[in-house]
Amino acid sequence: MSNSERAPVELCKGVNGLDKVVLREVRGSSVEVYLYGGHVTSWKNEHGEELLFVSSKAIFKPPKPIRGGIPICFPQFSNHGPLEPHGFARNRIWSIDADPPPFPTSSSSKAFIDLILKPSEEDLKIWPHSFEFRLRVTLGPGGDLMLTSRIRNTSTDGKPFSFTFAYHTYFSVSDISEVRVEGLETLDYLDNLQNKERFTEQGDAITFESEVDKIYLSTPTKIAILDHEKKRTFVIRKDGLPDAVVWNPWDKKAKAMADFGDDEYKHMLCVETAAVEKPITLKPGEEWRGRQELSAVPSSYCSGQLDPQRVLQSS
């Protein structure tokens, strides 16, 4: 059966029998989303090339989160609070939301799925706040991947709640030492390797030669990851997410992680759209919306160099 004849949305079984949804676009691009974690684990372009990194040692078994793809960090980013690192949304089973509230959308795509997470009794013990987290994952006609999160305070006790958030996207790259990130130069960041101390990024595009774990603040709506060897540029557009986390564990941390291959750090880079520095606070009935859109474009070359300005200026 050719791709164009297959349904744009298909529910099937993934690794270890976990439920997953496959989104397909007629030109051949595809996305896979596990209901476990509301977790995007695959995003392929029309040539079938995988654009996200998932570790070969990833454990697809609750309660362990899946290493790679796009984990959702909620209601807490990393160790910025009392909960388990990155919160609990990424190791809960989400439901398909058959009847989501109206969604202002400009996309004509038929390839999308709406998921919803509500707290269990157990969740309310560790984080006593009533919420509805709606996630729409859309594969656009051009192969772009869009994630929109809508989080609503549904409490009846009149109390607001606050949370931090990130789309912890793992991009697949040819070789980390050949990659650079543009759009974050000259910005302030908190360095997680130095006690969250605040620094200002110096110089030009960000390149990688050792472990990095930084939270960039007040970031632009658009960030680019240039992969020199693959002649590919990832463009990240975001809305409602002021921060951007850049992470690569490098060799020592990679070896220390049981669900991560020793050399896999060379082939991945996390650039995460986030709201970390200033937590989001919602009063009862209020809703927050945070969106990221990922696209992969061929890099333009200019005298052997990438032409990043064209990527960042073209909207």
N, C-alpha and C positions, 0 to 999 in steps of 0.2 A: 504494500500500500504506500503510495507516495505521501510525502508530508502534507501536501495541500488537501488530501482527502481525509486526513486524520482530524479528529476533533481539536478545536483550539484549547480545550480544557479537558483533562482526563485525570480521574482519580485512580490510583493503582498502588501496588505495594512496592516499597523500596527495600533498602538493606534491613536484614533481620525482621522482615515482615511489617515494618513501620509504614503507616499510610503516607503517601505523598501525592501531590498534584503536579502534573506536567502541563505547562503552557507551551503552545506551539504557534509559530507565525508562518504564514504560507511560504515565505522565502527560505525558511529552514532554520531560523533561530529558535531557541527553546530555553525554558527555565524550569527548574524543579524546586518545589517547596515541600518540606516535610511539615506535617501537622505537629510533630514533636518540635516544640520551640518556635513554631511559625517561621521556620528556618529555611532560607533559600540556600540550596547546596550546589546548584549548577546554573550557569548562564552561558549558553553557547551561541556563537555568531552563525551566520548563514552557511559558513563553511564547516560547521560542526566543531570549531575550535573552542575549547573550554577557556573561559575568561576569569573564572574564580578559582582560587586555590582551596582544595580540601586535602588534608593530610592523608597519606596512605595508611596512617595508623589511627585515623579518626575512629572513635568508638560510637557506633550507632545503637546505644543501649541506654535507655533511661536508668538512673537519673543523671548520667554523665552528659554534659553538653557536647555537641558535635564540633570537632576542631576544624574550622575553615568555613567557607561560604560566607553567609551574612547572619551571624548571631545577633539577636536583639538584646541589648542591655537595658533592663528595666526591672524594678524601679530604682536601680542604683547602678551607676557606672563604677567598675573596678572596686576598689576598697574605699570609695568615698562615702562611707556610711557604715551602719552596723550589720547590714545583711551579708549573705554570702557574696563573693566577688561577682560583679555584673548582674546581681539580682536573680530573680527566679523565672522570668518569662521564657528564658531560653531552655529551661528544662521542664516545661509544662506541656501537656497535650492541648493544642488549640482546637477550636471547632470551626467548621465551615459556616459562615454567616450567610444563610440563604436569603435574608431579607434586610440588607444593610440600609441605614437611613440614606437619603438622597446624597449624591456625591457629585459636586461640581467637577466636571472633567472635560478636558479638551481633546482627550484621546479617542479615536474611533476604534480602538482595539477591542477585539472580542476575546483576546487571550488575557483574562485577569481572574483573580480569585480573591474573595473577601474572607478573612479569618477573624475570629474573635476569641479573646481570653477574658474570663472573669475569675475573680479570686475564689479559691476553695476555702472550706472551713480552716484547713491547715494553713493556707496562705494568710488568712486574716489573723491567725495567732502570731505569725512572725512580722506581718506588716498590716496593722489593723485599719485598712482603708478600703472602702468599697469603690471599685472602678470597673469600667468597660474599656478594653483595649481592642480597637478595630484596626486591622492591617489589611490594606489592599496591595497586592503584588500584581503589576501589569507588565506584560511584554508588548512594547509598542510595535507599530508596523515596520519601523526601521531597525528593529532589534534592540532598542533601548530598554533598559530595565528600570521600572519605577516602583518605589516602595513608599506608601503613604500610611502614616500612623495617626490614628485619632484616639486620644485618651481622654475619657470623661470621668469626672468625679460624680459617682452615683450615690454618695452617702446620704443618709436621711438624718444624720446626727448634727448637721449644720457645720461640720468641721472641714476646713481646707486640708489638703495634703500637698507635699512637695516631693519631687523625684528628679533624678538625673537619668540621662538617656544616651544611647549611642546605637547606630547601625555599625556593627564591628566588621566592616567588609574586608575580606581577604582577597586581594587581587593576585592573579597568576602573572608572574613576570619571568622573562627569560633568565636574567641574571641580575641579582640585586645591585651589583657594583656597576651595572650599565644603566641604572634607572635614575631618573630625577623627577622631583615634584616641584611644580610651579604654582604660584599663587599665594604662597605662605611666606615668601621672603619679607624681611623687615618687621614681621609681626612679633608680638610678645607670646611667650609660651611658658607653661609650667612643666618642669622637667621631673618626670616620675622617677628617674634614676638619681635625682638629687633632692629628695624630700619635697617634691612639688614646688621647689623654688622657682621664682619667676625670672626669666631671661628675655633678651630680645634677639631674634634670629638675625645673624649677620650675613652679608654677602648675597650671592645670587641663589639660583635654584638649589634645592636641598638634594644632596647626594648621600650615598650610604657606604660607610666602611667599618662600622661597628654597631653595637646594639643601640637602638633608639626607641624612646618611649616618651613622647612629648604631646602636650595638649595645647594646641595653638588657639589663641583667643581672638574674638571679633574677626572671624575669617570671612573672605569674600564668598559670594554665592556660588562661585565657580573655581574648581581646583583641577589641575591636570597632572597626570602621571605619564611621563614619557619613557617608553621602553625602546631604547636605542636599537637593540639587537632584533627585536620583533618588528621594528618600524611601526609600532602601534602606540597610540595615545589613548588613555582612558580620560574621559572628561566627567567630572562629578559636579552636578548642580544640586543645590540644596536650598531648603526653605524652612525657617523655624528652628534651624540648628546652627547656632552661632559659632560653635567650636569645631575643631578638627583634630583628631588624634592620629599621630603617625607612629607606627610600631613595627619593629622587626626584632625578634629575640636574639639574633646572631647565634654563634656556635655553642657557647656555654649553656645558655638558657634552653636552646633547642635540645641539647643532650639531656637536660634535666626534666624535660616534659615527656611523660610516658606515651602520650597520644600524638607525638610529633616526631617525624624522622630527623635523625641527626643533621642531615645536610639540606633539609627542606627549606630552611630559612633563606637559602639562595634563590628560591623560586617563588617567594611570596612577599607581599608588602601590604600591611594594613593601613589604609587611610580611612578614618572613621568619622562620619558626620555625627555631631554630638551636641548635647546641651549638658555641660558638666560644671563649668565654673559657677554659673548662677543657676541653681535649681529652678525648675518650673513649679509654680504653685497654682493649684486649681481650687477654687471655691466649689461648693456643691452645685452641680448642674453645669459647671464650666467645662469646656473641651479645649484641648491643645492639639495642634496639628503639626507634624514634622514630616518633611518629604525629602527623599533623595532620588535623583535620576542619574543613571549611569549609562554612558555610551562609550563605544570603542571605535576610534577612527584611525585610518592609516595616517602615520606621521608624514608631514611634508619635509623634504630635505632641502637644504640650501647650503651649497658648498660643503657637503659632508656633515653639516650640523642640522639638528632639528630646528624648525622654525616655530618656536613656542608661541610667539606673539600672535600669530595667525589663529592658533587654537584658542587662546584665551580671549581674543577680541571677537572672533566670530561667535554670535550668541547661540 
